[in-house]
């Protein structure tokens, strides 16, 4: 059996960027599944769970009464509270979003609140089934970019008054698109940051409509908008300076980046970011962004409150959680932001499971629930923020179509020809040519159009059973990039493979396909925790134990989220005793 990491896995070669199966395959999948292990996810405080359950019960009961962006907001809250993406409300909301894709692009129903609607729509798609919805995600991203005003902000369609709240929501929408690998030009981020820095108050806070004496605090600083403005600076910094250490992480050792070539030359990555910033023109310096963020955090700390002093309490909790999570810390200044605000949030919940404020019960309940579930923290955890944010497409040059990264050097691109031809070559290669064939296919999948990959799924599914372990490994890698949740079953089956490299690749692809970049609580591979001098018996035992654990955990996940068309079959019958993960 091949040694783990004896040769680079495909996930170490390139950045991971985004039918019914026979009874025999299903039986093979569930062999040995006699116990269940809980999926490891971002920690939800036990104190918050009763409140979350009451809130989601209410939101489900009112879903059919909602329209437009409110349906997306409710569905988004439900999945963040642990409901599966196959829940009727989520399925219905996604279908409604798809209907907004017209021949002229994305068209929100509520034109007055278009940016709010666009962001709730794109957030739901990104954090549920992004691979199946890329065209509409791209269209929403383009809609948001197109509606940025020359001054760098976003606002209502019938006014030129800048709006910190709408600008924050636009940034959140673009952030969601970036998490699926859809880049927003650096100039867009920089213009938003410039406006934000220009309108930051002398005390470090932010106002609702800068320079205009309207709103809860008039033209002065107040918490909700200071959370919003600081968020704009935080997120813009991520996508303007992705080659730099994350805010507050300068000088700290970085853990291994998820999915990035270990041997990619730092100079090449640096050159790509420098080029993109140069093309953007007058980009806000990173020092200015850091100064603005620090001033915002200082205002929040010095004006600390555990609930909103204004009439938008749900917005307060939702926006506070985002800033707290973006600091990658439990504290803002000396304040343990979540533990200090959690009791206040719970105390304000009504007996029917709701919160109520100026924005109404639905919005207030959804936004406060997103605070309780620590939604942004869970997103950031998957992005490995503590070691430098890892985002879709980050780290590889834009001109990958003309170059190949191998052994630390840019080399001539290998991915010539159609993907079907390359797969055919792979299946017939001798051992000496396998690496070139794999590299060509990896490049083709990374830089090619998604339709070409989708057109070869049946071939890839057959190659998962190929006699050659290297061919199986390549097929497993590519299937993980398909965005097709139904293929998770084949990847789970691959966790029974006899080759360790295939096991590692299958686990990595499941992490990518499921968008659980931190995994489900198992090591990246069977040998990861073994001592260097482990003997063959120890290695065999480690592989057997790792397989059992991986199968249990990924099967529990798939049982919860698999598509409707794959339900009510033998897989479900054999796994009927698996507990409900949402509880």
Secondary structure, DSSP 8 states (H G I E B T S, - for coil): ---TTSS--HHHHS--------HHHHHHHHTT--S------S---HHHHHHHHHHHHHHHHHGGG--THHHHHHHHHHHHTT--TTSHHHHHHHHHHHTTEETTEE--S-STTHHHHHHHHHHHHHTS-GGGGHHHHHHHHHHHHHT--TTS----TT-----HHHHHHHHHHHHHHHHTT----HHHHHHHHHHHHHH--TTS---SSTT---STTTTS--HHHHHHHHHHHHHHHHHH-TTS--TT-TTS-----TT--TTS-HHHHHHHHHHHHHHH-S---HHHHHHHHHHHHHHHHHT--SS-SSS-HHHHHHHHHHHHHHTTSSEETTEEHHHHHHHHHHHT--TTS----TT-HHHHHHHHHHHHTTHHHHHHHHTTGGGS---TTTTS-GGGGGEEEETTEEEE----S-HHHHHHHHHT--GGGHHHHHHHHHHHHHHS-HHHHHHTHHHHHHHTT-SSHHHHHHHHHHHTTS--GGGHHHHHHGGG-S-HHHHHHHHHHHHHHHT-TTTTSS-SSTTTTS-TT--HHHHHHHHHHHHHHHHHHHHHHHHHH--GGG-SSHHHHHTTTS--TT-
